[in-house]
Amino acid sequence: PLQILTYLDGMVKVEETELKPRVGFLHPILTHNISVFINSTREQDSGQYMCTVNVADDVFSMGKNVGIINLTVLVPPATPSCHLHGHPTAGANVTLSCASEKGKPSPTYQWQRMAPTQQVFFPPAQDLLKGTLKLTNLSLDMAGLYVCVAENRAGAAECSIVLEV
């Protein structure tokens, strides 16, 4: 464990860690509430945090005054990149792919064809986890703007591709 913050004899000490400029006690006067804040959270702040309270001259509560919390910092998906795999000629098969380099938890992907001929796709043509959409036996009326939305609990981002058959 790495100590990040201490309150002892009325003095607050913030240890020399990457959290130093972003961490502190939530309340200026520490009584029964010793909540801590972390500003500008980052993915690497995720982890297990432990609070230990030691009361002077209290020999009965040794080891009992410990609180543990797991922190998971969610990260919205980065703008995904859309790609076309295959040759978009009439009668051919192509795959549209969509991938986001960042996101916690891992994003799911949803493809849709935009107006004027709006269309939503479902498995097995679409793979929500891999971000692929398989279009088979292409025809001229399948041409258009296709949008992929990468989404998780922290947010969403999208990319698009124009399919010309």
Phi and psi in radians as a Rosetta constraint file:
Dihedral C 1 N 2 CA 2 C 2 CIRCULARHARMONIC -1.973 0.35
Dihedral N 2 CA 2 C 2 N 3 CIRCULARHARMONIC 2.113 0.35
Dihedral C 2 N 3 CA 3 C 3 CIRCULARHARMONIC -1.318 0.35
Dihedral N 3 CA 3 C 3 N 4 CIRCULARHARMONIC 2.347 0.35
Dihedral C 3 N 4 CA 4 C 4 CIRCULARHARMONIC -2.063 0.35
Dihedral N 4 CA 4 C 4 N 5 CIRCULARHARMONIC -0.438 0.35
Dihedral C 4 N 5 CA 5 C 5 CIRCULARHARMONIC -2.657 0.35
Dihedral N 5 CA 5 C 5 N 6 CIRCULARHARMONIC 2.386 0.35
Dihedral C 5 N 6 CA 6 C 6 CIRCULARHARMONIC -2.401 0.35
Dihedral N 6 CA 6 C 6 N 7 CIRCULARHARMONIC 2.487 0.35
Dihedral C 6 N 7 CA 7 C 7 CIRCULARHARMONIC -2.179 0.35
Dihedral N 7 CA 7 C 7 N 8 CIRCULARHARMONIC 2.027 0.35
Dihedral C 7 N 8 CA 8 C 8 CIRCULARHARMONIC -2.544 0.35
Dihedral N 8 CA 8 C 8 N 9 CIRCULARHARMONIC 2.239 0.35
Dihedral C 8 N 9 CA 9 C 9 CIRCULARHARMONIC 0.918 0.35
Dihedral N 9 CA 9 C 9 N 10 CIRCULARHARMONIC 0.741 0.35
Dihedral C 9 N 10 CA 10 C 10 CIRCULARHARMONIC 1.370 0.35
Dihedral N 10 CA 10 C 10 N 11 CIRCULARHARMONIC 0.066 0.35
Dihedral C 10 N 11 CA 11 C 11 CIRCULARHARMONIC -2.008 0.35
Dihedral N 11 CA 11 C 11 N 12 CIRCULARHARMONIC 2.378 0.35
Dihedral C 11 N 12 CA 12 C 12 CIRCULARHARMONIC -1.711 0.35
Dihedral N 12 CA 12 C 12 N 13 CIRCULARHARMONIC 2.281 0.35
Dihedral C 12 N 13 CA 13 C 13 CIRCULARHARMONIC -2.196 0.35
Dihedral N 13 CA 13 C 13 N 14 CIRCULARHARMONIC 2.182 0.35
Dihedral C 13 N 14 CA 14 C 14 CIRCULARHARMONIC -1.799 0.35
Dihedral N 14 CA 14 C 14 N 15 CIRCULARHARMONIC 2.108 0.35
Dihedral C 14 N 15 CA 15 C 15 CIRCULARHARMONIC -1.244 0.35
Dihedral N 15 CA 15 C 15 N 16 CIRCULARHARMONIC 2.776 0.35
Dihedral C 15 N 16 CA 16 C 16 CIRCULARHARMONIC -1.353 0.35
Dihedral N 16 CA 16 C 16 N 17 CIRCULARHARMONIC 1.480 0.35
Dihedral C 16 N 17 CA 17 C 17 CIRCULARHARMONIC -2.294 0.35
Dihedral N 17 CA 17 C 17 N 18 CIRCULARHARMONIC 3.069 0.35
Dihedral C 17 N 18 CA 18 C 18 CIRCULARHARMONIC -1.176 0.35
Dihedral N 18 CA 18 C 18 N 19 CIRCULARHARMONIC -0.258 0.35
Dihedral C 18 N 19 CA 19 C 19 CIRCULARHARMONIC -1.450 0.35
Dihedral N 19 CA 19 C 19 N 20 CIRCULARHARMONIC -0.251 0.35
Dihedral C 19 N 20 CA 20 C 20 CIRCULARHARMONIC -0.832 0.35
Dihedral N 20 CA 20 C 20 N 21 CIRCULARHARMONIC -0.862 0.35
Dihedral C 20 N 21 CA 21 C 21 CIRCULARHARMONIC -1.339 0.35
Dihedral N 21 CA 21 C 21 N 22 CIRCULARHARMONIC -0.065 0.35
Dihedral C 21 N 22 CA 22 C 22 CIRCULARHARMONIC -2.106 0.35
Dihedral N 22 CA 22 C 22 N 23 CIRCULARHARMONIC 0.037 0.35
Dihedral C 22 N 23 CA 23 C 23 CIRCULARHARMONIC -2.167 0.35
Dihedral N 23 CA 23 C 23 N 24 CIRCULARHARMONIC 2.644 0.35
Dihedral C 23 N 24 CA 24 C 24 CIRCULARHARMONIC -3.111 0.35
Dihedral N 24 CA 24 C 24 N 25 CIRCULARHARMONIC 3.100 0.35
Dihedral C 24 N 25 CA 25 C 25 CIRCULARHARMONIC -1.422 0.35
Dihedral N 25 CA 25 C 25 N 26 CIRCULARHARMONIC 2.459 0.35
Dihedral C 25 N 26 CA 26 C 26 CIRCULARHARMONIC -1.189 0.35
Dihedral N 26 CA 26 C 26 N 27 CIRCULARHARMONIC -0.620 0.35
Dihedral C 26 N 27 CA 27 C 27 CIRCULARHARMONIC -1.966 0.35
Dihedral N 27 CA 27 C 27 N 28 CIRCULARHARMONIC 2.402 0.35
Dihedral C 27 N 28 CA 28 C 28 CIRCULARHARMONIC -1.187 0.35
Dihedral N 28 CA 28 C 28 N 29 CIRCULARHARMONIC -0.572 0.35
Dihedral C 28 N 29 CA 29 C 29 CIRCULARHARMONIC -1.851 0.35
Dihedral N 29 CA 29 C 29 N 30 CIRCULARHARMONIC 2.020 0.35
Dihedral C 29 N 30 CA 30 C 30 CIRCULARHARMONIC -1.544 0.35
Dihedral N 30 CA 30 C 30 N 31 CIRCULARHARMONIC 1.945 0.35
Dihedral C 30 N 31 CA 31 C 31 CIRCULARHARMONIC -2.064 0.35
Dihedral N 31 CA 31 C 31 N 32 CIRCULARHARMONIC -1.800 0.35
Dihedral C 31 N 32 CA 32 C 32 CIRCULARHARMONIC -1.607 0.35
Dihedral N 32 CA 32 C 32 N 33 CIRCULARHARMONIC -0.196 0.35
Dihedral C 32 N 33 CA 33 C 33 CIRCULARHARMONIC -1.978 0.35
Dihedral N 33 CA 33 C 33 N 34 CIRCULARHARMONIC 1.919 0.35
Dihedral C 33 N 34 CA 34 C 34 CIRCULARHARMONIC -2.008 0.35
Dihedral N 34 CA 34 C 34 N 35 CIRCULARHARMONIC 0.721 0.35
Dihedral C 34 N 35 CA 35 C 35 CIRCULARHARMONIC -1.069 0.35
Dihedral N 35 CA 35 C 35 N 36 CIRCULARHARMONIC 2.579 0.35
Dihedral C 35 N 36 CA 36 C 36 CIRCULARHARMONIC -2.050 0.35
Dihedral N 36 CA 36 C 36 N 37 CIRCULARHARMONIC 2.545 0.35
Dihedral C 36 N 37 CA 37 C 37 CIRCULARHARMONIC -1.994 0.35
Dihedral N 37 CA 37 C 37 N 38 CIRCULARHARMONIC 2.662 0.35
Dihedral C 37 N 38 CA 38 C 38 CIRCULARHARMONIC -2.263 0.35
Dihedral N 38 CA 38 C 38 N 39 CIRCULARHARMONIC 2.012 0.35
Dihedral C 38 N 39 CA 39 C 39 CIRCULARHARMONIC -1.510 0.35
Dihedral N 39 CA 39 C 39 N 40 CIRCULARHARMONIC 2.753 0.35
Dihedral C 39 N 40 CA 40 C 40 CIRCULARHARMONIC 0.840 0.35
Dihedral N 40 CA 40 C 40 N 41 CIRCULARHARMONIC 0.948 0.35
Dihedral C 40 N 41 CA 41 C 41 CIRCULARHARMONIC -1.025 0.35
Dihedral N 41 CA 41 C 41 N 42 CIRCULARHARMONIC 2.595 0.35
Dihedral C 41 N 42 CA 42 C 42 CIRCULARHARMONIC -2.220 0.35
Dihedral N 42 CA 42 C 42 N 43 CIRCULARHARMONIC 2.800 0.35
Dihedral C 42 N 43 CA 43 C 43 CIRCULARHARMONIC -0.992 0.35
Dihedral N 43 CA 43 C 43 N 44 CIRCULARHARMONIC -0.665 0.35
Dihedral C 43 N 44 CA 44 C 44 CIRCULARHARMONIC -1.261 0.35
Dihedral N 44 CA 44 C 44 N 45 CIRCULARHARMONIC -0.115 0.35
Dihedral C 44 N 45 CA 45 C 45 CIRCULARHARMONIC -1.332 0.35
Dihedral N 45 CA 45 C 45 N 46 CIRCULARHARMONIC -0.214 0.35
Dihedral C 45 N 46 CA 46 C 46 CIRCULARHARMONIC -1.041 0.35
Dihedral N 46 CA 46 C 46 N 47 CIRCULARHARMONIC 2.477 0.35
Dihedral C 46 N 47 CA 47 C 47 CIRCULARHARMONIC 2.700 0.35
Dihedral N 47 CA 47 C 47 N 48 CIRCULARHARMONIC -2.971 0.35
Dihedral C 47 N 48 CA 48 C 48 CIRCULARHARMONIC -1.730 0.35
Dihedral N 48 CA 48 C 48 N 49 CIRCULARHARMONIC 2.267 0.35
Dihedral C 48 N 49 CA 49 C 49 CIRCULARHARMONIC -2.036 0.35
Dihedral N 49 CA 49 C 49 N 50 CIRCULARHARMONIC 2.445 0.35
Dihedral C 49 N 50 CA 50 C 50 CIRCULARHARMONIC -2.206 0.35
Dihedral N 50 CA 50 C 50 N 51 CIRCULARHARMONIC 2.352 0.35
Dihedral C 50 N 51 CA 51 C 51 CIRCULARHARMONIC -1.959 0.35
Dihedral N 51 CA 51 C 51 N 52 CIRCULARHARMONIC 2.212 0.35
Dihedral C 51 N 52 CA 52 C 52 CIRCULARHARMONIC -2.089 0.35
Dihedral N 52 CA 52 C 52 N 53 CIRCULARHARMONIC 2.248 0.35
Dihedral C 52 N 53 CA 53 C 53 CIRCULARHARMONIC -1.980 0.35
Dihedral N 53 CA 53 C 53 N 54 CIRCULARHARMONIC 2.102 0.35
Dihedral C 53 N 54 CA 54 C 54 CIRCULARHARMONIC -1.998 0.35
Dihedral N 54 CA 54 C 54 N 55 CIRCULARHARMONIC 2.110 0.35
Dihedral C 54 N 55 CA 55 C 55 CIRCULARHARMONIC -1.748 0.35
Dihedral N 55 CA 55 C 55 N 56 CIRCULARHARMONIC 2.226 0.35
Dihedral C 55 N 56 CA 56 C 56 CIRCULARHARMONIC -0.996 0.35
Dihedral N 56 CA 56 C 56 N 57 CIRCULARHARMONIC 2.407 0.35
Dihedral C 56 N 57 CA 57 C 57 CIRCULARHARMONIC 1.115 0.35
Dihedral N 57 CA 57 C 57 N 58 CIRCULARHARMONIC 0.315 0.35
Dihedral C 57 N 58 CA 58 C 58 CIRCULARHARMONIC -1.831 0.35
Dihedral N 58 CA 58 C 58 N 59 CIRCULARHARMONIC 1.684 0.35
Dihedral C 58 N 59 CA 59 C 59 CIRCULARHARMONIC -1.511 0.35
Dihedral N 59 CA 59 C 59 N 60 CIRCULARHARMONIC -0.136 0.35
Dihedral C 59 N 60 CA 60 C 60 CIRCULARHARMONIC -1.580 0.35
Dihedral N 60 CA 60 C 60 N 61 CIRCULARHARMONIC -0.351 0.35
Dihedral C 60 N 61 CA 61 C 61 CIRCULARHARMONIC -1.856 0.35
Dihedral N 61 CA 61 C 61 N 62 CIRCULARHARMONIC 0.307 0.35
Dihedral C 61 N 62 CA 62 C 62 CIRCULARHARMONIC -0.995 0.35
Dihedral N 62 CA 62 C 62 N 63 CIRCULARHARMONIC 2.161 0.35
Dihedral C 62 N 63 CA 63 C 63 CIRCULARHARMONIC 1.428 0.35
Dihedral N 63 CA 63 C 63 N 64 CIRCULARHARMONIC -0.123 0.35
Dihedral C 63 N 64 CA 64 C 64 CIRCULARHARMONIC -1.661 0.35
Dihedral N 64 CA 64 C 64 N 65 CIRCULARHARMONIC -0.290 0.35
Dihedral C 64 N 65 CA 65 C 65 CIRCULARHARMONIC -1.703 0.35
Dihedral N 65 CA 65 C 65 N 66 CIRCULARHARMONIC 0.961 0.35
Dihedral C 65 N 66 CA 66 C 66 CIRCULARHARMONIC -2.183 0.35
Dihedral N 66 CA 66 C 66 N 67 CIRCULARHARMONIC 2.269 0.35
Dihedral C 66 N 67 CA 67 C 67 CIRCULARHARMONIC -2.098 0.35
Dihedral N 67 CA 67 C 67 N 68 CIRCULARHARMONIC 2.405 0.35
Dihedral C 67 N 68 CA 68 C 68 CIRCULARHARMONIC -2.193 0.35
Dihedral N 68 CA 68 C 68 N 69 CIRCULARHARMONIC 2.380 0.35
Dihedral C 68 N 69 CA 69 C 69 CIRCULARHARMONIC -2.415 0.35
Dihedral N 69 CA 69 C 69 N 70 CIRCULARHARMONIC 2.473 0.35
Dihedral C 69 N 70 CA 70 C 70 CIRCULARHARMONIC -1.744 0.35
Dihedral N 70 CA 70 C 70 N 71 CIRCULARHARMONIC 2.246 0.35
Dihedral C 70 N 71 CA 71 C 71 CIRCULARHARMONIC -1.923 0.35
Dihedral N 71 CA 71 C 71 N 72 CIRCULARHARMONIC 2.192 0.35
Dihedral C 71 N 72 CA 72 C 72 CIRCULARHARMONIC -2.081 0.35
Dihedral N 72 CA 72 C 72 N 73 CIRCULARHARMONIC 2.004 0.35
Dihedral C 72 N 73 CA 73 C 73 CIRCULARHARMONIC -1.534 0.35
Dihedral N 73 CA 73 C 73 N 74 CIRCULARHARMONIC 2.059 0.35
Dihedral C 73 N 74 CA 74 C 74 CIRCULARHARMONIC -1.401 0.35
Dihedral N 74 CA 74 C 74 N 75 CIRCULARHARMONIC 2.557 0.35
Dihedral C 74 N 75 CA 75 C 75 CIRCULARHARMONIC -2.229 0.35
Dihedral N 75 CA 75 C 75 N 76 CIRCULARHARMONIC 2.147 0.35
Dihedral C 75 N 76 CA 76 C 76 CIRCULARHARMONIC -1.131 0.35
Dihedral N 76 CA 76 C 76 N 77 CIRCULARHARMONIC 2.703 0.35
Dihedral C 76 N 77 CA 77 C 77 CIRCULARHARMONIC -1.083 0.35
Dihedral N 77 CA 77 C 77 N 78 CIRCULARHARMONIC 2.455 0.35
Dihedral C 77 N 78 CA 78 C 78 CIRCULARHARMONIC -1.250 0.35
Dihedral N 78 CA 78 C 78 N 79 CIRCULARHARMONIC 2.795 0.35
Dihedral C 78 N 79 CA 79 C 79 CIRCULARHARMONIC -0.977 0.35
Dihedral N 79 CA 79 C 79 N 80 CIRCULARHARMONIC 2.116 0.35
Dihedral C 79 N 80 CA 80 C 80 CIRCULARHARMONIC -1.315 0.35
Dihedral N 80 CA 80 C 80 N 81 CIRCULARHARMONIC 2.894 0.35
Dihedral C 80 N 81 CA 81 C 81 CIRCULARHARMONIC -1.964 0.35
Dihedral N 81 CA 81 C 81 N 82 CIRCULARHARMONIC 2.378 0.35
Dihedral C 81 N 82 CA 82 C 82 CIRCULARHARMONIC -1.847 0.35
Dihedral N 82 CA 82 C 82 N 83 CIRCULARHARMONIC 2.413 0.35
Dihedral C 82 N 83 CA 83 C 83 CIRCULARHARMONIC -2.429 0.35
Dihedral N 83 CA 83 C 83 N 84 CIRCULARHARMONIC 2.665 0.35
Dihedral C 83 N 84 CA 84 C 84 CIRCULARHARMONIC -1.914 0.35
Dihedral N 84 CA 84 C 84 N 85 CIRCULARHARMONIC 2.247 0.35
Dihedral C 84 N 85 CA 85 C 85 CIRCULARHARMONIC -2.051 0.35
Dihedral N 85 CA 85 C 85 N 86 CIRCULARHARMONIC 2.170 0.35
Dihedral C 85 N 86 CA 86 C 86 CIRCULARHARMONIC 1.953 0.35
Dihedral N 86 CA 86 C 86 N 87 CIRCULARHARMONIC 3.138 0.35
Dihedral C 86 N 87 CA 87 C 87 CIRCULARHARMONIC -1.902 0.35
Dihedral N 87 CA 87 C 87 N 88 CIRCULARHARMONIC 1.995 0.35
Dihedral C 87 N 88 CA 88 C 88 CIRCULARHARMONIC -1.373 0.35
Dihedral N 88 CA 88 C 88 N 89 CIRCULARHARMONIC 1.238 0.35
Dihedral C 88 N 89 CA 89 C 89 CIRCULARHARMONIC -1.947 0.35
Dihedral N 89 CA 89 C 89 N 90 CIRCULARHARMONIC 2.717 0.35
Dihedral C 89 N 90 CA 90 C 90 CIRCULARHARMONIC -0.951 0.35
Dihedral N 90 CA 90 C 90 N 91 CIRCULARHARMONIC 2.305 0.35
Dihedral C 90 N 91 CA 91 C 91 CIRCULARHARMONIC 1.539 0.35
Dihedral N 91 CA 91 C 91 N 92 CIRCULARHARMONIC -0.216 0.35
Dihedral C 91 N 92 CA 92 C 92 CIRCULARHARMONIC -1.481 0.35
Dihedral N 92 CA 92 C 92 N 93 CIRCULARHARMONIC 2.983 0.35
Dihedral C 92 N 93 CA 93 C 93 CIRCULARHARMONIC -1.958 0.35
Dihedral N 93 CA 93 C 93 N 94 CIRCULARHARMONIC 2.435 0.35
Dihedral C 93 N 94 CA 94 C 94 CIRCULARHARMONIC -2.343 0.35
Dihedral N 94 CA 94 C 94 N 95 CIRCULARHARMONIC 2.820 0.35
Dihedral C 94 N 95 CA 95 C 95 CIRCULARHARMONIC -2.218 0.35
Dihedral N 95 CA 95 C 95 N 96 CIRCULARHARMONIC 2.280 0.35
Dihedral C 95 N 96 CA 96 C 96 CIRCULARHARMONIC -1.708 0.35
Dihedral N 96 CA 96 C 96 N 97 CIRCULARHARMONIC 2.357 0.35
Dihedral C 96 N 97 CA 97 C 97 CIRCULARHARMONIC -2.162 0.35
Dihedral N 97 CA 97 C 97 N 98 CIRCULARHARMONIC 2.656 0.35
Dihedral C 97 N 98 CA 98 C 98 CIRCULARHARMONIC -2.495 0.35
Dihedral N 98 CA 98 C 98 N 99 CIRCULARHARMONIC 2.238 0.35
Dihedral C 98 N 99 CA 99 C 99 CIRCULARHARMONIC -2.555 0.35
Dihedral N 99 CA 99 C 99 N 100 CIRCULARHARMONIC 2.420 0.35
Dihedral C 99 N 100 CA 100 C 100 CIRCULARHARMONIC -1.984 0.35
Dihedral N 100 CA 100 C 100 N 101 CIRCULARHARMONIC 2.284 0.35
Dihedral C 100 N 101 CA 101 C 101 CIRCULARHARMONIC -1.300 0.35
Dihedral N 101 CA 101 C 101 N 102 CIRCULARHARMONIC -0.406 0.35
Dihedral C 101 N 102 CA 102 C 102 CIRCULARHARMONIC -2.294 0.35
Dihedral N 102 CA 102 C 102 N 103 CIRCULARHARMONIC 2.691 0.35
Dihedral C 102 N 103 CA 103 C 103 CIRCULARHARMONIC 2.733 0.35
Dihedral N 103 CA 103 C 103 N 104 CIRCULARHARMONIC 2.285 0.35
Dihedral C 103 N 104 CA 104 C 104 CIRCULARHARMONIC -2.457 0.35
Dihedral N 104 CA 104 C 104 N 105 CIRCULARHARMONIC 2.058 0.35
Dihedral C 104 N 105 CA 105 C 105 CIRCULARHARMONIC -1.182 0.35
Dihedral N 105 CA 105 C 105 N 106 CIRCULARHARMONIC 2.944 0.35
Dihedral C 105 N 106 CA 106 C 106 CIRCULARHARMONIC -0.951 0.35
Dihedral N 106 CA 106 C 106 N 107 CIRCULARHARMONIC 2.347 0.35
Dihedral C 106 N 107 CA 107 C 107 CIRCULARHARMONIC -1.275 0.35
Dihedral N 107 CA 107 C 107 N 108 CIRCULARHARMONIC 2.756 0.35
Dihedral C 107 N 108 CA 108 C 108 CIRCULARHARMONIC -1.790 0.35
Dihedral N 108 CA 108 C 108 N 109 CIRCULARHARMONIC 2.775 0.35
Dihedral C 108 N 109 CA 109 C 109 CIRCULARHARMONIC -2.160 0.35
Dihedral N 109 CA 109 C 109 N 110 CIRCULARHARMONIC 2.356 0.35
Dihedral C 109 N 110 CA 110 C 110 CIRCULARHARMONIC -2.247 0.35
Dihedral N 110 CA 110 C 110 N 111 CIRCULARHARMONIC 2.099 0.35
Dihedral C 110 N 111 CA 111 C 111 CIRCULARHARMONIC -1.651 0.35
Dihedral N 111 CA 111 C 111 N 112 CIRCULARHARMONIC 2.537 0.35
Dihedral C 111 N 112 CA 112 C 112 CIRCULARHARMONIC -2.616 0.35
Dihedral N 112 CA 112 C 112 N 113 CIRCULARHARMONIC 2.623 0.35
Dihedral C 112 N 113 CA 113 C 113 CIRCULARHARMONIC -1.655 0.35
Dihedral N 113 CA 113 C 113 N 114 CIRCULARHARMONIC 2.340 0.35
Dihedral C 113 N 114 CA 114 C 114 CIRCULARHARMONIC -1.564 0.35
Dihedral N 114 CA 114 C 114 N 115 CIRCULARHARMONIC 2.999 0.35
Dihedral C 114 N 115 CA 115 C 115 CIRCULARHARMONIC -0.976 0.35
Dihedral N 115 CA 115 C 115 N 116 CIRCULARHARMONIC 2.655 0.35
Dihedral C 115 N 116 CA 116 C 116 CIRCULARHARMONIC -1.449 0.35
Dihedral N 116 CA 116 C 116 N 117 CIRCULARHARMONIC -0.302 0.35
Dihedral C 116 N 117 CA 117 C 117 CIRCULARHARMONIC -1.927 0.35
Dihedral N 117 CA 117 C 117 N 118 CIRCULARHARMONIC 1.394 0.35
Dihedral C 117 N 118 CA 118 C 118 CIRCULARHARMONIC -1.240 0.35
Dihedral N 118 CA 118 C 118 N 119 CIRCULARHARMONIC 2.455 0.35
Dihedral C 118 N 119 CA 119 C 119 CIRCULARHARMONIC -2.669 0.35
Dihedral N 119 CA 119 C 119 N 120 CIRCULARHARMONIC 2.425 0.35
Dihedral C 119 N 120 CA 120 C 120 CIRCULARHARMONIC -1.954 0.35
Dihedral N 120 CA 120 C 120 N 121 CIRCULARHARMONIC 2.528 0.35
Dihedral C 120 N 121 CA 121 C 121 CIRCULARHARMONIC -2.002 0.35
Dihedral N 121 CA 121 C 121 N 122 CIRCULARHARMONIC 2.682 0.35
Dihedral C 121 N 122 CA 122 C 122 CIRCULARHARMONIC -2.317 0.35
Dihedral N 122 CA 122 C 122 N 123 CIRCULARHARMONIC 2.834 0.35
Dihedral C 122 N 123 CA 123 C 123 CIRCULARHARMONIC -1.050 0.35
Dihedral N 123 CA 123 C 123 N 124 CIRCULARHARMONIC 2.613 0.35
Dihedral C 123 N 124 CA 124 C 124 CIRCULARHARMONIC -1.509 0.35
Dihedral N 124 CA 124 C 124 N 125 CIRCULARHARMONIC -0.142 0.35
Dihedral C 124 N 125 CA 125 C 125 CIRCULARHARMONIC -1.053 0.35
Dihedral N 125 CA 125 C 125 N 126 CIRCULARHARMONIC -0.649 0.35
Dihedral C 125 N 126 CA 126 C 126 CIRCULARHARMONIC -1.946 0.35
Dihedral N 126 CA 126 C 126 N 127 CIRCULARHARMONIC 2.371 0.35
Dihedral C 126 N 127 CA 127 C 127 CIRCULARHARMONIC -1.923 0.35
Dihedral N 127 CA 127 C 127 N 128 CIRCULARHARMONIC 1.889 0.35
Dihedral C 127 N 128 CA 128 C 128 CIRCULARHARMONIC -1.140 0.35
Dihedral N 128 CA 128 C 128 N 129 CIRCULARHARMONIC -0.509 0.35
Dihedral C 128 N 129 CA 129 C 129 CIRCULARHARMONIC -1.507 0.35
Dihedral N 129 CA 129 C 129 N 130 CIRCULARHARMONIC -0.680 0.35
Dihedral C 129 N 130 CA 130 C 130 CIRCULARHARMONIC -1.474 0.35
Dihedral N 130 CA 130 C 130 N 131 CIRCULARHARMONIC -0.366 0.35
Dihedral C 130 N 131 CA 131 C 131 CIRCULARHARMONIC 1.395 0.35
Dihedral N 131 CA 131 C 131 N 132 CIRCULARHARMONIC 0.461 0.35
Dihedral C 131 N 132 CA 132 C 132 CIRCULARHARMONIC -1.900 0.35
Dihedral N 132 CA 132 C 132 N 133 CIRCULARHARMONIC 2.633 0.35
Dihedral C 132 N 133 CA 133 C 133 CIRCULARHARMONIC -2.328 0.35
Dihedral N 133 CA 133 C 133 N 134 CIRCULARHARMONIC 2.067 0.35
Dihedral C 133 N 134 CA 134 C 134 CIRCULARHARMONIC -1.703 0.35
Dihedral N 134 CA 134 C 134 N 135 CIRCULARHARMONIC 2.123 0.35
Dihedral C 134 N 135 CA 135 C 135 CIRCULARHARMONIC -1.928 0.35
Dihedral N 135 CA 135 C 135 N 136 CIRCULARHARMONIC 2.134 0.35
Dihedral C 135 N 136 CA 136 C 136 CIRCULARHARMONIC -1.965 0.35
Dihedral N 136 CA 136 C 136 N 137 CIRCULARHARMONIC 2.674 0.35
Dihedral C 136 N 137 CA 137 C 137 CIRCULARHARMONIC 0.854 0.35
Dihedral N 137 CA 137 C 137 N 138 CIRCULARHARMONIC 1.055 0.35
Dihedral C 137 N 138 CA 138 C 138 CIRCULARHARMONIC -0.970 0.35
Dihedral N 138 CA 138 C 138 N 139 CIRCULARHARMONIC 2.495 0.35
Dihedral C 138 N 139 CA 139 C 139 CIRCULARHARMONIC -2.304 0.35
Dihedral N 139 CA 139 C 139 N 140 CIRCULARHARMONIC 2.881 0.35
Dihedral C 139 N 140 CA 140 C 140 CIRCULARHARMONIC -1.034 0.35
Dihedral N 140 CA 140 C 140 N 141 CIRCULARHARMONIC -0.584 0.35
Dihedral C 140 N 141 CA 141 C 141 CIRCULARHARMONIC -1.340 0.35
Dihedral N 141 CA 141 C 141 N 142 CIRCULARHARMONIC -0.018 0.35
Dihedral C 141 N 142 CA 142 C 142 CIRCULARHARMONIC -1.556 0.35
Dihedral N 142 CA 142 C 142 N 143 CIRCULARHARMONIC -0.102 0.35
Dihedral C 142 N 143 CA 143 C 143 CIRCULARHARMONIC -1.159 0.35
Dihedral N 143 CA 143 C 143 N 144 CIRCULARHARMONIC 2.642 0.35
Dihedral C 143 N 144 CA 144 C 144 CIRCULARHARMONIC 2.649 0.35
Dihedral N 144 CA 144 C 144 N 145 CIRCULARHARMONIC -2.982 0.35
Dihedral C 144 N 145 CA 145 C 145 CIRCULARHARMONIC -1.625 0.35
Dihedral N 145 CA 145 C 145 N 146 CIRCULARHARMONIC 2.153 0.35
Dihedral C 145 N 146 CA 146 C 146 CIRCULARHARMONIC -1.968 0.35
Dihedral N 146 CA 146 C 146 N 147 CIRCULARHARMONIC 2.279 0.35
Dihedral C 146 N 147 CA 147 C 147 CIRCULARHARMONIC -2.055 0.35
Dihedral N 147 CA 147 C 147 N 148 CIRCULARHARMONIC 2.374 0.35
Dihedral C 147 N 148 CA 148 C 148 CIRCULARHARMONIC -1.979 0.35
Dihedral N 148 CA 148 C 148 N 149 CIRCULARHARMONIC 2.272 0.35
Dihedral C 148 N 149 CA 149 C 149 CIRCULARHARMONIC -1.934 0.35
Dihedral N 149 CA 149 C 149 N 150 CIRCULARHARMONIC 2.100 0.35
Dihedral C 149 N 150 CA 150 C 150 CIRCULARHARMONIC -1.644 0.35
Dihedral N 150 CA 150 C 150 N 151 CIRCULARHARMONIC 2.239 0.35
Dihedral C 150 N 151 CA 151 C 151 CIRCULARHARMONIC -2.496 0.35
Dihedral N 151 CA 151 C 151 N 152 CIRCULARHARMONIC 2.467 0.35
Dihedral C 151 N 152 CA 152 C 152 CIRCULARHARMONIC -2.500 0.35
Dihedral N 152 CA 152 C 152 N 153 CIRCULARHARMONIC -3.034 0.35
Dihedral C 152 N 153 CA 153 C 153 CIRCULARHARMONIC -1.125 0.35
Dihedral N 153 CA 153 C 153 N 154 CIRCULARHARMONIC -0.319 0.35
Dihedral C 153 N 154 CA 154 C 154 CIRCULARHARMONIC -1.617 0.35
Dihedral N 154 CA 154 C 154 N 155 CIRCULARHARMONIC -0.246 0.35
Dihedral C 154 N 155 CA 155 C 155 CIRCULARHARMONIC 2.778 0.35
Dihedral N 155 CA 155 C 155 N 156 CIRCULARHARMONIC -2.903 0.35
Dihedral C 155 N 156 CA 156 C 156 CIRCULARHARMONIC -2.596 0.35
Dihedral N 156 CA 156 C 156 N 157 CIRCULARHARMONIC 2.720 0.35
Dihedral C 156 N 157 CA 157 C 157 CIRCULARHARMONIC -2.628 0.35
Dihedral N 157 CA 157 C 157 N 158 CIRCULARHARMONIC 2.774 0.35
Dihedral C 157 N 158 CA 158 C 158 CIRCULARHARMONIC -2.484 0.35
Dihedral N 158 CA 158 C 158 N 159 CIRCULARHARMONIC 2.830 0.35
Dihedral C 158 N 159 CA 159 C 159 CIRCULARHARMONIC -2.442 0.35
Dihedral N 159 CA 159 C 159 N 160 CIRCULARHARMONIC 2.920 0.35
Dihedral C 159 N 160 CA 160 C 160 CIRCULARHARMONIC -2.492 0.35
Dihedral N 160 CA 160 C 160 N 161 CIRCULARHARMONIC 2.831 0.35
Dihedral C 160 N 161 CA 161 C 161 CIRCULARHARMONIC -2.560 0.35
Dihedral N 161 CA 161 C 161 N 162 CIRCULARHARMONIC 2.467 0.35
Dihedral C 161 N 162 CA 162 C 162 CIRCULARHARMONIC -1.713 0.35
Dihedral N 162 CA 162 C 162 N 163 CIRCULARHARMONIC 2.159 0.35
Dihedral C 162 N 163 CA 163 C 163 CIRCULARHARMONIC -1.701 0.35
Dihedral N 163 CA 163 C 163 N 164 CIRCULARHARMONIC 2.073 0.35
Dihedral C 163 N 164 CA 164 C 164 CIRCULARHARMONIC -1.973 0.35
Dihedral N 164 CA 164 C 164 N 165 CIRCULARHARMONIC 2.092 0.35
